[in-house]
């Protein structure tokens, strides 16, 4: 990935609906070059998709953060991670260092649904223990990265 790729990605992170023509003008390359680079970055898996960013708190949703310790086993972390990732409410699953093996970010429609999700996670085979916390206020939530 070169500096032009980074410039194209930066523009797409700021506005994924921006036209290739507008990116070309801002970056100083042709529209065809932008198109070729976006296609290549998509094929390489660097661009994974495009989505609308939603303020879930305005929809009455609560963010649930769950830390999971898995039972010792040959595939416990992977299997539990995949099971949790398959839950519709799950937004993120990360494998961690430290006392817990996984951290999961979920979005729930209210506290009752959070309780249901916690129970469902507890019932997953391979979960040894877990710690669940509700977010009181989100100060920053974005996926943009500095390139």
C-alpha positions as a Markdown table, in Angstrom:
| # | Residue | x | y | z |
|---|---|---|---|---|
| 1 | Unk | 0.0 | 0.0 | 0.0 |
| 2 | Unk | 1.5 | 3.4 | -1.0 |
| 3 | Unk | 0.7 | 7.0 | -0.1 |
| 4 | Unk | -2.0 | 7.3 | -2.8 |
| 5 | Unk | -3.8 | 4.3 | -1.4 |
| 6 | Unk | -3.7 | 5.9 | 2.0 |
| 7 | Unk | -5.1 | 9.2 | 0.6 |
| 8 | Unk | -7.9 | 7.3 | -1.2 |
| 9 | Unk | -8.7 | 5.4 | 2.0 |
| 10 | Unk | -8.7 | 8.6 | 4.1 |
| 11 | Unk | -11.3 | 10.2 | 1.8 |
| 12 | Unk | -13.5 | 7.1 | 1.9 |
| 13 | Unk | -13.3 | 6.9 | 5.7 |
| 14 | Unk | -14.5 | 10.6 | 5.9 |
| 15 | Unk | -17.4 | 9.9 | 3.5 |
| 16 | Unk | -18.0 | 6.5 | 2.1 |
| 17 | Unk | -20.6 | 8.0 | -0.3 |
| 18 | Unk | -18.1 | 10.3 | -2.0 |
| 19 | Unk | -17.7 | 9.8 | -5.7 |
| 20 | Unk | -14.6 | 8.5 | -7.3 |
| 21 | Unk | -14.5 | 11.8 | -9.3 |
| 22 | Unk | -14.5 | 13.9 | -6.1 |
| 23 | Unk | -11.7 | 11.7 | -4.6 |
| 24 | Unk | -9.7 | 12.0 | -7.8 |
| 25 | Unk | -10.0 | 15.8 | -7.5 |
| 26 | Unk | -9.0 | 15.9 | -3.9 |
| 27 | Unk | -6.0 | 13.5 | -4.2 |
| 28 | Unk | -4.8 | 14.7 | -7.7 |
| 29 | Unk | -5.2 | 11.5 | -9.7 |
| 30 | Unk | -7.6 | 10.3 | -12.4 |
| 31 | Unk | -11.1 | 8.9 | -11.7 |
| 32 | Unk | -10.0 | 5.6 | -13.4 |
| 33 | Unk | -7.0 | 5.4 | -11.0 |
| 34 | Unk | -9.2 | 5.8 | -8.0 |
| 35 | Unk | -11.6 | 3.1 | -9.3 |
| 36 | Unk | -8.7 | 0.7 | -9.9 |
| 37 | Unk | -7.2 | 1.3 | -6.5 |
| 38 | Unk | -10.6 | 0.9 | -4.7 |
| 39 | Unk | -11.2 | -2.4 | -6.6 |
| 40 | Unk | -7.7 | -3.7 | -5.6 |
| 41 | Unk | -8.1 | -2.6 | -2.0 |
| 42 | Unk | -11.5 | -4.3 | -1.9 |
| 43 | Unk | -10.1 | -7.5 | -3.5 |
| 44 | Unk | -7.2 | -7.5 | -1.0 |
| 45 | Unk | -9.7 | -7.3 | 1.9 |
| 46 | Unk | -8.5 | -3.9 | 3.1 |
| 47 | Unk | -11.8 | -2.3 | 2.2 |
| 48 | Unk | -14.4 | -4.6 | 3.8 |
| 49 | Unk | -17.6 | -2.8 | 3.0 |
| 50 | Unk | -19.6 | 0.4 | 3.3 |
| 51 | Unk | -22.1 | 1.2 | 6.0 |
| 52 | Unk | -24.1 | 4.0 | 7.6 |
| 53 | Unk | -23.0 | 5.0 | 11.1 |
| 54 | Unk | -25.9 | 5.0 | 13.5 |
| 55 | Unk | -26.1 | 6.7 | 17.0 |
| 56 | Unk | -27.6 | 3.6 | 18.7 |
| 57 | Unk | -28.3 | 5.5 | 21.9 |
| 58 | Unk | -30.9 | 7.6 | 20.1 |
| 59 | Unk | -32.6 | 4.4 | 19.2 |
| 60 | Unk | -32.8 | 3.5 | 22.9 |
| 61 | Unk | -30.1 | 0.9 | 22.6 |
| 62 | Unk | -27.6 | 0.0 | 25.4 |
| 63 | Unk | -24.0 | -1.1 | 24.8 |
| 64 | Unk | -23.0 | -4.3 | 26.7 |
| 65 | Unk | -19.4 | -5.1 | 27.1 |
| 66 | Unk | -18.7 | -8.8 | 28.1 |
| 67 | Unk | -15.4 | -10.3 | 29.0 |
| 68 | Unk | -15.3 | -14.0 | 28.7 |
| 69 | Unk | -12.9 | -16.6 | 30.1 |
| 70 | Unk | -13.1 | -19.9 | 28.2 |
| 71 | Unk | -12.5 | -23.4 | 29.5 |
| 72 | Unk | -9.1 | -25.0 | 28.7 |
| 73 | Unk | -9.5 | -26.9 | 25.5 |
| 74 | Unk | -8.0 | -27.2 | 22.1 |
| 75 | Unk | -10.5 | -24.9 | 20.3 |
| 76 | Unk | -12.4 | -23.3 | 23.2 |
| 77 | Unk | -11.5 | -19.7 | 22.4 |
| 78 | Unk | -12.2 | -20.0 | 18.7 |
| 79 | Unk | -15.5 | -22.0 | 19.2 |
| 80 | Unk | -16.8 | -19.6 | 21.9 |
| 81 | Unk | -15.7 | -16.6 | 19.8 |
| 82 | Unk | -17.6 | -17.9 | 16.8 |
| 83 | Unk | -20.7 | -18.7 | 18.8 |
| 84 | Unk | -20.8 | -15.2 | 20.3 |
| 85 | Unk | -20.0 | -13.6 | 16.9 |
| 86 | Unk | -23.0 | -15.4 | 15.5 |
| 87 | Unk | -25.4 | -13.6 | 17.8 |
| 88 | Unk | -27.3 | -10.9 | 16.0 |
| 89 | Unk | -26.6 | -8.3 | 18.8 |
| 90 | Unk | -22.9 | -8.8 | 18.7 |
| 91 | Unk | -20.9 | -5.9 | 17.0 |
| 92 | Unk | -17.3 | -6.9 | 17.9 |
| 93 | Unk | -15.4 | -9.9 | 19.2 |
| 94 | Unk | -11.7 | -9.6 | 20.1 |
| 95 | Unk | -9.3 | -12.3 | 21.4 |
| 96 | Unk | -7.3 | -10.8 | 24.3 |
| 97 | Unk | -4.3 | -11.1 | 26.4 |
| 98 | Unk | -4.8 | -11.0 | 30.2 |
| 99 | Unk | -7.3 | -12.6 | 32.6 |
| 100 | Unk | -10.0 | -12.9 | 30.0 |
| 101 | Unk | -9.8 | -14.6 | 26.6 |
| 102 | Unk | -12.5 | -12.6 | 24.7 |
| 103 | Unk | -14.1 | -9.2 | 24.8 |
| 104 | Unk | -17.5 | -8.8 | 23.2 |
| 105 | Unk | -19.3 | -5.6 | 22.3 |
| 106 | Unk | -23.1 | -6.0 | 21.9 |
| 107 | Unk | -26.0 | -3.6 | 21.3 |
| 108 | Unk | -29.2 | -4.3 | 23.1 |
| 109 | Unk | -32.7 | -2.8 | 23.1 |
| 110 | Unk | -32.8 | -1.9 | 26.8 |
| 111 | Unk | -31.6 | -3.6 | 29.9 |
| 112 | Unk | -34.0 | -6.6 | 29.7 |
| 113 | Unk | -32.5 | -7.6 | 26.4 |
| 114 | Unk | -29.0 | -7.2 | 27.9 |
| 115 | Unk | -29.9 | -9.7 | 30.6 |
| 116 | Unk | -31.1 | -12.2 | 28.0 |
| 117 | Unk | -27.9 | -11.8 | 26.0 |
| 118 | Unk | -25.8 | -12.3 | 29.2 |
| 119 | Unk | -27.7 | -15.5 | 29.9 |
| 120 | Unk | -27.3 | -16.8 | 26.3 |
| 121 | Unk | -23.5 | -16.2 | 26.5 |
| 122 | Unk | -23.3 | -18.1 | 29.9 |
| 123 | Unk | -25.0 | -21.1 | 28.2 |
| 124 | Unk | -22.4 | -21.3 | 25.4 |
| 125 | Unk | -20.4 | -24.5 | 25.8 |
| 126 | Unk | -16.8 | -23.6 | 26.6 |
| 127 | Unk | -17.5 | -20.5 | 28.7 |
| 128 | Unk | -15.9 | -20.8 | 32.1 |
| 129 | Unk | -16.7 | -17.4 | 33.5 |
| 130 | Unk | -17.6 | -13.9 | 32.3 |
| 131 | Unk | -17.9 | -10.3 | 33.4 |
| 132 | Unk | -20.6 | -8.1 | 31.9 |
| 133 | Unk | -20.8 | -4.3 | 32.1 |
| 134 | Unk | -23.3 | -1.8 | 30.7 |
| 135 | Unk | -21.9 | 1.4 | 29.1 |
| 136 | Unk | -23.4 | 4.5 | 30.8 |
| 137 | Unk | -22.3 | 7.0 | 28.2 |
| 138 | Unk | -20.2 | 6.7 | 25.0 |
| 139 | Unk | -17.6 | 9.4 | 24.7 |
| 140 | Unk | -16.2 | 8.2 | 21.3 |
| 141 | Unk | -17.2 | 5.4 | 19.0 |
| 142 | Unk | -15.8 | 5.3 | 15.5 |
| 143 | Unk | -14.0 | 3.0 | 13.1 |
| 144 | Unk | -11.8 | 5.6 | 11.4 |
| 145 | Unk | -8.0 | 5.0 | 11.7 |
| 146 | Unk | -5.1 | 7.3 | 11.1 |
| 147 | Unk | -3.2 | 6.3 | 8.0 |
